[in-house]
Amino acid sequence: MATSSKPMTRIGHSFPNELPRAQQLLAKHCYWDEEEQTLWIDARKLYPDIGVLEVMGWDRMMFDANLVPNYPIDWAVLQWSNYSQFSNWRKQVPAWVLDSCALFPTYQLKLLHFCGKYPQLLELLDHAPLLAWRLVSSKHLAEPEIVALLAGKRIEIVEQVGWPGKESTVKFLRNLRLRWVNAEIAEQVETCLLDENRMQALQDLPRINSMALSLAARFPHLIGSQLHRALAQLPCRPMQCKSMVALLEDAYQLGEAHAFPQAEIDRIGQCRYLSEVTDLYQDWLNTAVEVALQDEEQSMSSLVDKLAGSDNDFEELSEFNDWVQLSVLQQHAWLIDFPEKQAGEQADQVKLIAWQDEARVWAAMLALNADHQWQITRVRGLENGLGDAKPWSDLHLWQATGRF
């Protein structure tokens, strides 16, 4: 049994579909002992420092008197493929417990075992899964201390795990409805919990999904707005949260760049849906383009033709007209970041590149960091879409080979 006090191998990942290859293979190296109610995971070839790991079945966890073993921290076993031997172990665990423990990328086995062994923690997982995970993953709390806290009030638990010991903290954690918790979401939770103003503003929301959480962490002035309340009711996925934050950042930056009246900018929070924010942003962008073209020549060479006929991996756009055309083509306000000639040395700190990948046009903003290296700060595609794996892979290759 994995009872060693030495910390076990950490295997980093951030989302369920990004499991390391070695972890994906472990599900094939499992053996379920029905008589002993034990799952044996043979990791000798893939993780020799771990060897063969013993994991109790759910029924056995409930009656075992020994301390919870020191499982590998980053083994996201609940994201493994459900092969037959592994499936025999999983099917003992209630489905809602599997789903709740699978929210977290770390300490899955430890959390599951604690829930099987201690009914109080199982109840906490049901009411406030993030708090249950935080308690089990606290490095300064031993098992007897965790058990003692479970016998007390929830306020005492949140205080011991480093959060404000207030009823508002407990209510916030109960109202969270998250589909997955990664480092970014955990940081957003911390941001809200440690800010009294955010916490007070969030108390009226009956549920807080990852969209509402992301908005509260990044745009606290929108907490309680019509947009915030609408988003809190919607199902969402991590990529949708990234798109939402990017859209709102784009809208506020465009509004600020063109010095729109505050009443106009406040329309963002009055939107009911993100589609309305998109429409508002596009209206502002059209206005910005009209203003930008007032003093420009109307006959411009086509950027689309330039990219389609290019023999280069990408084109660096140095003309303002190209920035304007790209803004129209991608429905993203690149033009507000154009480095003015009078900016002097600052004009050399930013560059915009664009390229065509099959039928899609991608663009990226690059900025020179303190070490005089080009860093990728923003990637957009058509319809103001965020970059997916392919453009990011191309950019990282060009960056690594010094092509910028």
C-alpha positions, 0 to 999 in steps of 0.5 A, spaced: 500 500 500 502 507 498 503 509 505 510 512 504 511 519 507 515 521 502 511 526 497 510 522 490 511 523 483 507 530 481 505 529 473 502 536 471 496 537 466 491 542 466 485 539 463 482 532 462 483 532 455 491 534 456 493 528 461 500 525 460 501 519 455 503 515 461 497 516 465 493 515 459 496 508 459 495 506 466 488 504 465 490 498 461 495 496 467 490 495 472 487 489 475 481 488 480 481 483 485 474 482 487 476 477 493 480 483 496 476 489 494 483 492 491 485 495 485 492 494 483 495 499 478 502 496 475 506 503 474 513 499 474 514 501 467 511 508 466 513 510 473 518 506 476 518 510 483 511 509 484 511 501 482 505 497 484 500 502 487 494 499 491 487 502 491 482 500 495 475 499 493 469 503 495 466 498 500 473 497 503 474 504 504 468 505 508 470 500 513 478 501 513 481 503 520 488 505 517 490 512 515 488 514 508 494 512 503 499 517 500 497 517 493 500 520 487 498 527 487 497 529 480 494 522 478 487 524 475 484 517 475 477 519 474 479 521 467 482 515 465 479 510 460 474 506 463 477 499 461 474 493 464 479 492 470 478 499 472 471 499 470 470 494 476 473 498 481 469 505 478 462 502 478 462 501 486 463 508 487 456 513 486 456 516 480 455 523 483 461 522 487 466 520 481 463 526 478 464 531 484 472 528 485 473 529 477 472 536 478 479 537 480 486 535 477 489 533 483 488 529 489 483 525 486 484 519 489 485 522 496 479 526 496 475 519 494 478 515 499 476 521 505 469 521 502 469 513 502 471 513 509 468 519 513 461 521 511 462 528 514 467 529 508 462 526 503 456 531 505 461 536 505 463 534 498 455 534 496 454 541 499 461 545 497 466 540 493 471 546 492 471 546 500 472 539 501 478 538 496 481 544 499 481 541 506 483 534 503 489 538 499 491 542 505 499 540 506 499 543 513 493 538 516 494 531 518 488 526 517 486 527 525 486 534 524 481 534 518 477 529 522 476 534 528 475 540 523 469 536 520 466 535 527 466 543 527 462 548 523 464 550 516 466 557 518 472 553 522 474 549 516 474 555 511 479 559 516 483 553 517 484 552 509 486 560 509 480 563 507 476 568 511 472 565 516 465 568 515 458 565 513 459 569 506 465 565 504 461 558 506 455 561 502 459 563 496 462 556 496 456 553 496 453 557 490 459 555 486 457 550 480 463 549 476 464 543 471 472 543 472 477 546 477 484 548 474 489 553 476 486 559 473 479 557 476 482 556 483 486 563 482 479 566 480 476 563 487 481 566 491 481 573 488 473 573 490 474 570 496 479 575 499 476 581 496 470 583 501 467 588 496 467 582 491 464 577 496 458 582 498 456 583 491 456 576 489 452 574 495 445 575 491 447 570 486 443 564 487 449 560 483 455 562 480 458 558 474 465 559 471 463 564 467 460 568 473 466 567 477 471 569 471 467 575 470 467 577 477 474 576 478 476 580 472 471 585 471 468 586 479 464 592 477 460 588 473 458 583 479 450 583 479 449 587 472 444 584 468 449 580 464 452 577 470 446 574 472 444 572 465 451 568 465 450 565 472 444 561 469 448 558 463 452 552 462 459 553 460 465 550 459 473 553 460 473 555 453 467 559 453 470 563 459 476 564 455 472 567 450 467 571 454 473 574 458 477 576 451 470 579 448 469 583 454 477 585 454 476 587 447 470 591 448 472 595 454 479 597 450 476 599 444 471 603 448 477 606 452 481 607 446 475 611 442 473 615 449 466 613 448 462 616 454 461 612 460 453 611 459 455 608 452 461 603 455 455 602 461 451 598 455 456 592 456 453 590 463 446 592 460 446 586 455 442 580 456 447 575 452 454 575 450 451 575 443 449 582 444 456 584 447 458 582 440 453 586 436 455 592 441 463 591 440 462 590 432 458 597 432 463 600 436 469 597 431 465 599 425 465 606 428 472 606 429 474 603 422 470 609 419 474 614 423 480 611 421 479 611 414 477 618 413 484 621 412 486 615 408 486 613 401 480 609 399 484 604 394 488 599 398 491 593 396 487 587 398 490 584 405 487 577 403 490 577 396 497 579 400 496 573 405 493 568 399 499 569 395 505 570 400 510 565 400 512 566 407 510 563 413 507 569 415 507 577 413 509 582 418 504 588 417 507 595 418 502 599 414 496 602 418 491 600 412 493 593 413 491 593 420 485 596 418 483 591 413 485 586 418 480 589 423 475 588 418 476 581 416 477 578 423 472 583 426 477 585 431 480 592 433 487 591 431 487 598 429 487 601 436 494 598 437 497 601 431 504 604 433 504 611 431 510 614 428 511 619 433 511 614 439 519 613 437 522 607 440 516 605 443 513 603 436 519 598 435 516 594 441 510 591 438 508 588 431 502 585 428 503 578 424 498 575 419 498 568 415 493 564 412 492 557 414 488 553 408 481 558 408 482 561 415 486 567 416 490 568 423 493 574 426 498 575 432 500 581 436 507 580 439 511 585 444 518 585 446 519 583 453 525 586 458 530 581 455 528 583 448 525 577 446 518 577 442 512 574 446 505 572 443 500 577 447 494 575 443 491 571 437 485 572 433 482 568 428 476 570 423 469 573 427 474 575 433 475 567 435 481 565 439 486 561 437 486 554 437 492 549 438 494 549 430 496 557 430 499 557 437 503 551 435 505 555 429 507 561 433 511 557 438 515 554 432 516 560 429 518 563 436 523 557 438 526 558 431 527 565 432 523 567 426 520 573 429 
